[in-house]
Amino acid sequence: MSLLRRSSSPNGSSSGDTADTAVAPIAAESVRVAGGTAGKGRPTPKRREAEGRRRGPAPAPPKTQREASKFAKANRPPKEQQREQRRREAEQRRAGMARGDDKYLPPRDRGPVRGYIRDVVDSRPHLIGLFMPLALVVVASVLVPSPAVQQYMSLFSLAMLMVMIAEGVYLGLTTTRKARERFPNEEVGALGTGWYAFTRASQPRKLRMPKPRVQRGANP
């Protein structure tokens, strides 16, 4: 029965052979996967399988404290690198404190109100800044063998101390009033503001931290 036979192409090959020949190059082409290029004729691997072959099995977690210590010690950076990192972090903190960055300041120095108080104190000189030299004078008066000199130095130190206390009270009151006028929506306590201004003014200008942002004679 010739009707049931497959029709042949002019070159003598059947249509099935033609289909197989068309599919073969596609199957033989290289297949790119996440880990590289698969061989010809191989099925495309799944992504999970490719990643598993690339990473490998996950290490087992430590079962004892000793194993955990060994694992942490093995993955710890060298001591020189740790010291260098700590040194850089310390320099970064000092630089941040010097420029008044709230990120590096202690809580007592943070906020715009505290920054304004520092500007008010730094805008002019204060007799309170002689507090440390006055303490040296008091110590020297004790060591001087002459009673008359000790008496005069003690009286001078007492007078200067009274003047400093009076100036500190005045500075605290004026600074509190200015801060309340500048920040009406902020809670500005008289005692905390006055003490903060007094301690700031009692420090030498070059040793103040954060560093002064205004020059003397400014009107913050």
Short mmCIF file of the C-alpha atoms (twelve columns), coordinates in Angstrom:
data_MODEL
# 
_entry.id   MODEL 
# 
loop_
_atom_site.group_PDB 
_atom_site.id 
_atom_site.type_symbol 
_atom_site.label_atom_id 
_atom_site.label_alt_id 
_atom_site.label_comp_id 
_atom_site.label_asym_id 
_atom_site.label_seq_id 
_atom_site.Cartn_x 
_atom_site.Cartn_y 
_atom_site.Cartn_z 
_atom_site.pdbx_PDB_model_num 
ATOM 1   C CA . MET A 1   0.000  0.000  0.000   1 
ATOM 2   C CA . SER A 2   1.880  3.050  -1.195  1 
ATOM 3   C CA . LEU A 3   -0.577 5.501  0.328   1 
ATOM 4   C CA . LEU A 4   0.397  4.603  3.892   1 
ATOM 5   C CA . ARG A 5   4.114  5.219  3.340   1 
ATOM 6   C CA . ARG A 6   5.802  8.462  4.441   1 
ATOM 7   C CA . SER A 7   6.542  10.901 1.726   1 
ATOM 8   C CA . SER A 8   10.229 11.275 1.154   1 
ATOM 9   C CA . SER A 9   12.072 14.452 0.465   1 
ATOM 10  C CA . PRO A 10  13.864 14.878 -2.801  1 
ATOM 11  C CA . ASN A 11  17.168 13.766 -1.271  1 
ATOM 12  C CA . GLY A 12  15.642 10.632 0.068   1 
ATOM 13  C CA . SER A 13  15.255 11.576 3.749   1 
ATOM 14  C CA . SER A 14  11.966 11.522 5.577   1 
ATOM 15  C CA . SER A 15  10.225 14.464 7.270   1 
ATOM 16  C CA . GLY A 16  10.974 12.972 10.699  1 
ATOM 17  C CA . ASP A 17  14.645 13.003 9.914   1 
ATOM 18  C CA . THR A 18  14.334 16.638 8.895   1 
ATOM 19  C CA . ALA A 19  12.724 17.531 12.238  1 
ATOM 20  C CA . ASP A 20  15.440 15.689 14.143  1 
ATOM 21  C CA . THR A 21  18.097 17.518 12.192  1 
ATOM 22  C CA . ALA A 22  16.497 20.916 12.999  1 
ATOM 23  C CA . VAL A 23  16.274 20.187 16.706  1 
ATOM 24  C CA . ALA A 24  19.766 18.776 17.029  1 
ATOM 25  C CA . PRO A 25  21.669 22.083 16.606  1 
ATOM 26  C CA . ILE A 26  19.471 23.745 19.214  1 
ATOM 27  C CA . ALA A 27  20.081 20.978 21.721  1 
ATOM 28  C CA . ALA A 28  23.780 20.951 20.921  1 
ATOM 29  C CA . GLU A 29  24.243 24.657 21.579  1 
ATOM 30  C CA . SER A 30  26.062 25.684 24.734  1 
ATOM 31  C CA . VAL A 31  23.775 26.614 27.611  1 
ATOM 32  C CA . ARG A 32  24.913 29.400 29.920  1 
ATOM 33  C CA . VAL A 33  24.200 28.934 33.600  1 
ATOM 34  C CA . ALA A 34  25.055 30.917 36.728  1 
ATOM 35  C CA . GLY A 35  28.237 28.928 37.358  1 
ATOM 36  C CA . GLY A 36  29.536 28.885 33.731  1 
ATOM 37  C CA . THR A 37  28.708 27.218 30.420  1 
ATOM 38  C CA . ALA A 38  27.244 23.721 30.415  1 
ATOM 39  C CA . GLY A 39  28.396 21.075 27.953  1 
ATOM 40  C CA . LYS A 40  26.647 20.501 24.717  1 
ATOM 41  C CA . GLY A 41  23.503 18.457 24.910  1 
ATOM 42  C CA . ARG A 42  23.154 18.816 28.704  1 
ATOM 43  C CA . PRO A 43  19.956 20.089 30.270  1 
ATOM 44  C CA . THR A 44  20.008 23.560 31.812  1 
ATOM 45  C CA . PRO A 45  20.721 23.182 35.562  1 
ATOM 46  C CA . LYS A 46  18.410 24.800 38.036  1 
ATOM 47  C CA . ARG A 47  19.508 27.974 39.763  1 
ATOM 48  C CA . ARG A 48  19.441 26.385 43.206  1 
ATOM 49  C CA . GLU A 49  21.663 23.535 42.031  1 
ATOM 50  C CA . ALA A 50  24.127 25.914 40.354  1 
ATOM 51  C CA . GLU A 51  24.385 28.130 43.444  1 
ATOM 52  C CA . GLY A 52  24.795 25.071 45.667  1 
ATOM 53  C CA . ARG A 53  27.725 23.831 43.558  1 
ATOM 54  C CA . ARG A 54  29.315 27.292 43.624  1 
ATOM 55  C CA . ARG A 55  29.004 27.964 47.327  1 
ATOM 56  C CA . GLY A 56  29.305 24.472 48.682  1 
ATOM 57  C CA . PRO A 57  27.651 23.216 51.834  1 
ATOM 58  C CA . ALA A 58  27.342 25.630 54.746  1 
ATOM 59  C CA . PRO A 59  29.758 24.952 57.618  1 
ATOM 60  C CA . ALA A 60  28.282 23.369 60.685  1 
ATOM 61  C CA . PRO A 61  27.727 25.774 63.601  1 
ATOM 62  C CA . PRO A 62  30.036 25.405 66.605  1 
ATOM 63  C CA . LYS A 63  28.682 23.029 69.211  1 
ATOM 64  C CA . THR A 64  30.770 24.083 72.214  1 
ATOM 65  C CA . GLN A 65  32.108 27.329 73.611  1 
ATOM 66  C CA . ARG A 66  35.628 26.246 72.776  1 
ATOM 67  C CA . GLU A 67  34.756 25.701 69.129  1 
ATOM 68  C CA . ALA A 68  33.039 29.077 69.022  1 
ATOM 69  C CA . SER A 69  36.132 30.753 70.482  1 
ATOM 70  C CA . LYS A 70  38.378 29.078 67.937  1 
ATOM 71  C CA . PHE A 71  36.059 30.100 65.100  1 
ATOM 72  C CA . ALA A 72  35.964 33.715 66.306  1 
ATOM 73  C CA . LYS A 73  39.745 33.776 66.725  1 
ATOM 74  C CA . ALA A 74  40.277 32.390 63.240  1 
ATOM 75  C CA . ASN A 75  38.029 35.042 61.675  1 
ATOM 76  C CA . ARG A 76  39.356 37.919 63.782  1 
ATOM 77  C CA . PRO A 77  41.379 40.551 61.875  1 
ATOM 78  C CA . PRO A 78  45.067 40.975 62.766  1 
ATOM 79  C CA . LYS A 79  46.000 43.031 65.826  1 
ATOM 80  C CA . GLU A 80  47.722 45.673 63.749  1 
ATOM 81  C CA . GLN A 81  44.587 46.131 61.690  1 
ATOM 82  C CA . GLN A 82  42.484 46.380 64.853  1 
ATOM 83  C CA . ARG A 83  44.800 49.008 66.337  1 
ATOM 84  C CA . GLU A 84  44.733 50.996 63.122  1 
ATOM 85  C CA . GLN A 85  40.944 50.845 63.026  1 
ATOM 86  C CA . ARG A 86  40.669 51.976 66.657  1 
ATOM 87  C CA . ARG A 87  43.083 54.822 65.993  1 
ATOM 88  C CA . ARG A 88  41.046 55.997 63.000  1 
ATOM 89  C CA . GLU A 89  37.822 55.812 64.998  1 
ATOM 90  C CA . ALA A 90  39.374 57.806 67.866  1 
ATOM 91  C CA . GLU A 91  40.598 60.482 65.460  1 
ATOM 92  C CA . GLN A 92  37.168 60.618 63.875  1 
ATOM 93  C CA . ARG A 93  35.520 61.076 67.275  1 
ATOM 94  C CA . ARG A 94  37.939 63.830 68.288  1 
ATOM 95  C CA . ALA A 95  37.428 65.645 65.000  1 
ATOM 96  C CA . GLY A 96  33.647 65.338 65.360  1 
ATOM 97  C CA . MET A 97  33.724 66.678 68.911  1 
ATOM 98  C CA . ALA A 98  35.998 69.551 67.913  1 
ATOM 99  C CA . ARG A 99  33.610 70.747 65.192  1 
ATOM 100 C CA . GLY A 100 30.535 70.259 67.396  1 
ATOM 101 C CA . ASP A 101 28.909 67.345 65.578  1 
ATOM 102 C CA . ASP A 102 26.036 66.051 67.736  1 
ATOM 103 C CA . LYS A 103 26.823 62.497 66.631  1 
ATOM 104 C CA . TYR A 104 30.091 62.521 68.592  1 
ATOM 105 C CA . LEU A 105 29.215 64.879 71.461  1 
ATOM 106 C CA . PRO A 106 28.208 63.682 74.923  1 
ATOM 107 C CA . PRO A 107 24.525 64.165 75.813  1 
ATOM 108 C CA . ARG A 108 25.183 67.308 77.885  1 
ATOM 109 C CA . ASP A 109 26.621 69.133 74.852  1 
ATOM 110 C CA . ARG A 110 24.068 68.108 72.234  1 
ATOM 111 C CA . GLY A 111 21.348 70.216 70.723  1 
ATOM 112 C CA . PRO A 112 21.014 73.722 69.274  1 
ATOM 113 C CA . VAL A 113 20.378 75.264 72.689  1 
ATOM 114 C CA . ARG A 114 23.697 74.058 74.076  1 
ATOM 115 C CA . GLY A 115 25.437 75.205 70.912  1 
ATOM 116 C CA . TYR A 116 23.964 78.677 71.311  1 
ATOM 117 C CA . ILE A 117 25.049 78.821 74.952  1 
ATOM 118 C CA . ARG A 118 28.594 77.962 73.916  1 
ATOM 119 C CA . ASP A 119 28.513 80.733 71.310  1 
ATOM 120 C CA . VAL A 120 27.352 83.271 73.898  1 
ATOM 121 C CA . VAL A 121 30.114 82.278 76.312  1 
ATOM 122 C CA . ASP A 122 32.790 82.223 73.599  1 
ATOM 123 C CA . SER A 123 31.832 85.647 72.258  1 
ATOM 124 C CA . ARG A 124 33.699 87.553 74.993  1 
ATOM 125 C CA . PRO A 125 36.417 86.998 77.632  1 
ATOM 126 C CA . HIS A 126 35.564 86.253 81.261  1 
ATOM 127 C CA . LEU A 127 37.337 86.602 84.580  1 
ATOM 128 C CA . ILE A 128 36.112 83.101 85.352  1 
ATOM 129 C CA . GLY A 129 38.721 81.911 82.872  1 
ATOM 130 C CA . LEU A 130 41.355 82.768 85.512  1 
ATOM 131 C CA . PHE A 131 39.978 80.131 87.859  1 
ATOM 132 C CA . MET A 132 42.762 77.627 87.175  1 
ATOM 133 C CA . PRO A 133 45.601 80.176 87.526  1 
ATOM 134 C CA . LEU A 134 43.970 81.347 90.746  1 
ATOM 135 C CA . ALA A 135 44.096 77.817 92.097  1 
ATOM 136 C CA . LEU A 136 47.844 77.808 91.458  1 
ATOM 137 C CA . VAL A 137 48.161 81.074 93.364  1 
ATOM 138 C CA . VAL A 138 46.361 79.531 96.332  1 
ATOM 139 C CA . VAL A 139 48.721 76.563 96.316  1 
ATOM 140 C CA . ALA A 140 51.752 78.884 96.061  1 
ATOM 141 C CA . SER A 141 50.537 80.958 99.012  1 
ATOM 142 C CA . VAL A 142 50.660 77.865 101.200 1 
ATOM 143 C CA . LEU A 143 54.251 77.119 100.184 1 
ATOM 144 C CA . VAL A 144 55.587 80.652 100.744 1 
ATOM 145 C CA . PRO A 145 57.404 80.786 104.110 1 
ATOM 146 C CA . SER A 146 56.505 84.444 104.813 1 
ATOM 147 C CA . PRO A 147 53.250 84.836 106.806 1 
ATOM 148 C CA . ALA A 148 52.692 88.383 105.507 1 
ATOM 149 C CA . VAL A 149 52.929 87.225 101.871 1 
ATOM 150 C CA . GLN A 150 50.610 84.331 102.614 1 
ATOM 151 C CA . GLN A 151 48.070 86.727 104.093 1 
ATOM 152 C CA . TYR A 152 48.102 89.070 101.104 1 
ATOM 153 C CA . MET A 153 47.915 86.239 98.626  1 
ATOM 154 C CA . SER A 154 45.021 84.674 100.510 1 
ATOM 155 C CA . LEU A 155 43.107 87.959 100.558 1 
ATOM 156 C CA . PHE A 156 43.730 88.447 96.850  1 
ATOM 157 C CA . SER A 157 42.576 84.926 96.064  1 
ATOM 158 C CA . LEU A 158 39.436 85.373 98.173  1 
ATOM 159 C CA . ALA A 159 38.571 88.664 96.460  1 
ATOM 160 C CA . MET A 160 39.080 87.165 93.012  1 
ATOM 161 C CA . LEU A 161 36.951 84.182 93.941  1 
ATOM 162 C CA . MET A 162 34.084 86.420 95.013  1 
ATOM 163 C CA . VAL A 163 34.332 88.396 91.777  1 
ATOM 164 C CA . MET A 164 34.269 85.169 89.759  1 
ATOM 165 C CA . ILE A 165 31.208 83.904 91.590  1 
ATOM 166 C CA . ALA A 166 29.389 87.192 90.961  1 
ATOM 167 C CA . GLU A 167 30.340 87.108 87.279  1 
ATOM 168 C CA . GLY A 168 29.229 83.482 87.034  1 
ATOM 169 C CA . VAL A 169 25.797 84.325 88.434  1 
ATOM 170 C CA . TYR A 170 25.434 87.247 86.043  1 
ATOM 171 C CA . LEU A 171 26.593 85.147 83.094  1 
ATOM 172 C CA . GLY A 172 24.125 82.393 83.960  1 
ATOM 173 C CA . LEU A 173 21.178 84.815 84.175  1 
ATOM 174 C CA . THR A 174 21.961 86.646 80.953  1 
ATOM 175 C CA . THR A 175 22.675 83.437 79.033  1 
ATOM 176 C CA . THR A 176 19.409 81.875 80.220  1 
ATOM 177 C CA . ARG A 177 17.447 84.950 79.155  1 
ATOM 178 C CA . LYS A 178 19.056 85.007 75.701  1 
ATOM 179 C CA . ALA A 179 18.530 81.282 75.194  1 
ATOM 180 C CA . ARG A 180 14.854 81.542 76.117  1 
ATOM 181 C CA . GLU A 181 14.397 84.420 73.689  1 
ATOM 182 C CA . ARG A 182 16.150 82.551 70.895  1 
ATOM 183 C CA . PHE A 183 14.374 79.222 71.537  1 
ATOM 184 C CA . PRO A 184 10.908 80.015 72.932  1 
ATOM 185 C CA . ASN A 185 9.620  76.495 72.261  1 
ATOM 186 C CA . GLU A 186 12.487 74.784 74.099  1 
ATOM 187 C CA . GLU A 187 12.655 74.119 77.815  1 
ATOM 188 C CA . VAL A 188 15.640 76.102 79.122  1 
ATOM 189 C CA . GLY A 189 16.312 75.597 82.824  1 
ATOM 190 C CA . ALA A 190 18.043 78.422 84.683  1 
ATOM 191 C CA . LEU A 191 20.177 76.191 86.916  1 
ATOM 192 C CA . GLY A 192 21.376 73.839 84.177  1 
ATOM 193 C CA . THR A 193 22.025 76.661 81.720  1 
ATOM 194 C CA . GLY A 194 23.855 78.777 84.290  1 
ATOM 195 C CA . TRP A 195 26.096 75.913 85.405  1 
ATOM 196 C CA . TYR A 196 26.847 74.926 81.812  1 
ATOM 197 C CA . ALA A 197 27.814 78.508 80.949  1 
ATOM 198 C CA . PHE A 198 29.941 78.795 84.111  1 
ATOM 199 C CA . THR A 199 31.902 75.609 83.438  1 
ATOM 200 C CA . ARG A 200 32.417 76.630 79.810  1 
ATOM 201 C CA . ALA A 201 33.691 80.070 80.772  1 
ATOM 202 C CA . SER A 202 36.028 78.686 83.458  1 
ATOM 203 C CA . GLN A 203 38.007 76.715 80.865  1 
ATOM 204 C CA . PRO A 204 40.804 78.360 78.857  1 
ATOM 205 C CA . ARG A 205 39.597 79.188 75.354  1 
ATOM 206 C CA . LYS A 206 42.164 76.948 73.641  1 
ATOM 207 C CA . LEU A 207 41.186 73.945 75.745  1 
ATOM 208 C CA . ARG A 208 37.424 74.208 75.280  1 
ATOM 209 C CA . MET A 209 35.696 71.278 73.637  1 
ATOM 210 C CA . PRO A 210 33.888 71.628 71.272  1 
ATOM 211 C CA . LYS A 211 36.086 74.319 69.793  1 
ATOM 212 C CA . PRO A 212 34.662 77.869 69.740  1 
ATOM 213 C CA . ARG A 213 32.736 78.665 66.561  1 
ATOM 214 C CA . VAL A 214 32.615 82.451 67.026  1 
ATOM 215 C CA . GLN A 215 35.278 85.055 67.519  1 
ATOM 216 C CA . ARG A 216 35.455 87.353 70.506  1 
ATOM 217 C CA . GLY A 217 33.308 90.413 70.015  1 
ATOM 218 C CA . ALA A 218 30.684 88.590 67.965  1 
ATOM 219 C CA . ASN A 219 26.980 88.960 68.676  1 
ATOM 220 C CA . PRO A 220 25.449 85.465 68.514  1 
# 
